[in-house]
Amino acid sequence: MQKLNSIYVVEDDLATRTMLLDFLSQYKNVTVKGFMTGEACIGEILHSKMLPDVVLMDYYLDASLVAKYTGLDTLDKIKEISPQTRVIMFSSVDYDNIVKLAMEKGASDYVIKGPKAFDEVKSIIEKSFSLN
């Protein structure tokens, strides 16, 4: 089983991003970084040349004047740069066609935001990676 070294969180909502980063800090000796935009995450990957093991990403990143990449655009770029990175889409939207599209584009999992979401993320991570 692969050792978990790094988790990136891409979430445009500050409160949600902060909660996720606090939650993921439970994993000792794992680098956890948060980004408001897909561009910032991609820039970090390219600049640092560190490929994250997991990217937890909001499906609905707003493409705006500040950010041009949506969640799916960012997913495409991450999979292009680092096919082995496990991308978990994290969204409040639970439509079969959106889940299917995210999975077809390379997301490994799709978690619905809600009361059990953090437990689901924890379960996915702990089943997929060695934490020692």
C-alpha positions in Angstrom: 0.0 0.0 0.0 1.3 3.5 -0.9 2.3 5.8 1.9 0.3 9.0 2.1 2.5 12.0 1.9 0.4 14.9 0.7 -3.2 16.1 0.4 -4.3 19.2 -1.5 -7.7 20.7 -1.0 -9.3 22.9 -3.7 -12.3 24.7 -2.4 -13.4 28.2 -3.2 -15.5 28.6 0.0 -13.2 29.7 2.8 -15.2 28.2 5.7 -15.4 24.8 4.0 -11.8 24.9 3.0 -10.7 25.8 6.6 -12.8 23.0 8.0 -11.4 20.5 5.6 -7.8 21.6 6.3 -8.4 21.3 10.1 -10.0 17.9 9.7 -7.1 16.6 7.5 -4.5 17.9 9.9 -5.2 14.7 11.9 -2.8 12.9 9.6 0.6 13.5 11.1 3.6 13.7 8.8 1.3 14.4 5.8 1.6 17.7 4.0 -1.9 19.3 3.7 -2.4 22.4 1.6 -5.4 24.4 0.6 -6.2 26.4 -2.5 -9.0 28.7 -3.5 -8.7 28.0 -7.2 -7.8 25.2 -9.5 -5.1 27.5 -11.0 -3.4 27.9 -7.7 -3.3 24.1 -7.1 -2.0 23.5 -10.6 0.6 26.2 -10.1 1.8 24.6 -6.9 2.1 21.2 -8.5 4.1 22.6 -11.4 6.2 24.9 -9.3 7.1 22.6 -6.5 7.2 19.5 -8.7 5.6 17.7 -5.8 2.8 15.4 -7.0 0.0 15.2 -4.4 -1.2 11.8 -3.4 -4.8 13.1 -3.0 -6.6 16.1 -4.2 -10.0 16.8 -2.5 -11.7 19.2 -4.9 -15.0 21.0 -5.0 -16.9 20.1 -8.2 -18.4 23.6 -8.5 -15.4 25.8 -8.5 -16.6 29.1 -9.9 -15.0 30.2 -13.1 -14.8 33.9 -12.8 -12.5 36.9 -13.4 -10.2 35.5 -10.7 -10.3 31.8 -11.7 -10.9 30.4 -15.1 -10.9 26.7 -14.2 -13.9 24.9 -13.0 -13.6 21.7 -10.9 -13.7 19.5 -14.0 -11.1 21.7 -15.8 -8.9 21.3 -12.8 -9.5 17.6 -12.7 -8.4 17.3 -16.4 -5.2 19.3 -15.7 -4.3 17.3 -12.6 -4.8 14.0 -14.4 -2.7 15.2 -17.3 0.2 16.2 -15.0 -0.2 13.4 -12.5 -2.4 10.5 -13.6 -1.6 8.6 -10.4 -3.0 11.3 -8.1 -6.3 10.3 -6.5 -8.9 13.0 -7.0 -11.9 13.0 -4.7 -14.6 15.3 -6.0 -16.5 17.0 -3.1 -19.8 18.6 -3.9 -23.3 19.4 -2.6 -24.7 18.2 -6.0 -25.8 14.6 -6.2 -26.9 14.1 -9.8 -26.1 10.8 -11.5 -24.9 12.5 -14.7 -22.5 14.8 -12.9 -21.1 11.9 -10.8 -20.7 9.9 -14.0 -19.0 12.7 -15.8 -16.5 13.3 -12.9 -15.7 9.6 -12.8 -15.2 9.4 -16.6 -12.8 12.3 -16.4 -10.7 10.5 -13.8 -12.1 11.3 -10.4 -11.6 8.2 -8.2 -14.4 9.1 -5.8 -17.3 11.5 -5.4 -18.4 12.6 -1.9 -21.6 14.6 -1.2 -21.1 17.4 1.2 -23.2 16.8 4.4 -23.0 15.3 7.9 -21.2 12.1 6.8 -18.9 13.6 4.2 -15.8 13.9 6.4 -16.2 10.3 7.6 -16.4 9.2 3.9 -13.3 11.2 3.0 -11.4 9.6 6.0 -12.6 6.1 5.0 -11.5 6.6 1.4 -8.0 7.9 2.4 -7.5 5.2 5.0 -8.5 2.4 2.7 -6.2 3.7 -0.1 -3.0 4.7 1.7 -0.7 3.6 4.4 -0.5 6.2 7.2 2.6 4.9 8.9 
